[in-house]
Amino acid sequence: MSEIFSTRRTALAGVMAACIVAVPAMAQDFPSRAIEYIIPFNPGGESDVTARLQEPLMEEALGISVNVRHQPGGGGAVAWADFQANAEPDGHEIIGINIPHIVAQPIQRADAGYTTEGFDIITWFHMTPHVVVVREDSPFQTLDDMIEFARENPQSLTVGGSGTFSGNHLEALRLQELTDVQITYIPFTGTGPLPAAILGGHVGAVISNSTLGVEMGDNVRVLAVASEERLETLPDAPTFRELGLDIVGGTYRGVAVPNGTAPEIIEVLADLFTEMNQTLGERQVPMGFQMTDIRGEDAIDLMVRLREQYGDFLN
């Protein structure tokens, strides 16, 4: 661990101690036991990588154990449904949440098992723009090559992504709509299995997050990025807009507690994640993450705005 990282961990603990003293007694008694941090996807994806970096910082700042537990299935829906049904609103159970995952599934399925409003948002702490990735030796040198193949061979192009009605899936649907092609989308249980899927030739392409393009380096070719401008971490990858397609989007990640959790406890946790981001940005920005600090009413507004945007697209 670098000296800077260690110093910032010590500073983080001091800042959090001050924050807890400053809030009412209910929050001063928090936490009183270990915190369970649920990741609704398989190990190896962006949510898991981030939680593993956050875990020791949370433990040092709060002085308790933090247990990261994975509960994959249904593009996050299995864990979110269980959390809303069973988690206690006392701050000792928190869960990873993603946009558009948590807003898209209830739009598409009446039986999603959870509601978008059934969470109290702590914060959205980062986002990753979407990318289209193929293996380095793929015959598709450009996005146009891939689209032309899909147009001439309807449903023959297999495109992998994380989950059903997830951000990856919705980007695949949007790409189909804008280019008037038919592809076959293959959902995986998270981002973790995608590198093996693309390198093993199990899918022809992957729609994933910018982090995957950075991580896989010269083993893959990034055909397009769904960002406003080219990313510093993927300077050779054109944006969709450069290629004539109005696609800008990505996955926002954050954490939530059950409805009814005391605002003072949410504030303590939100302050903690804000401070952690200052440390984690040193590691995560070079990995392709874009750090954010969206909390309170702004966190709700983001969710509402994107739900309306995806609702217009999906309905």
Secondary structure, 3 states (H helix, E strand, C coil): CCHHHHHHHHHHHHHHHHHHHCCCHHHHCCCCCCEEEEECCCCCCHHHHHHHHHHHHHHHHHCCCEEEEECCCHHHHHHHHHHHHHCCCCCCEEEEEEECHHHHHHHHCCCCCCCHHHEEEEEEEEEEEEEEEEECCCCCCCHHHHHHHHHHCCCCCEEEEECCCCHHHHHHHHHHHHHCCCCEEEEECCCCCHHHHHHCCCCCEEEEEHHHHHHHHHHEEEEEECCCCCECCECCCCECHHHCCCCCCEEEEEEEEECCCCHHHHHHHHHHHHHHHHHHHHHHHHHCCEEEEECCHHHHHHHHHHHHHHHHHHC
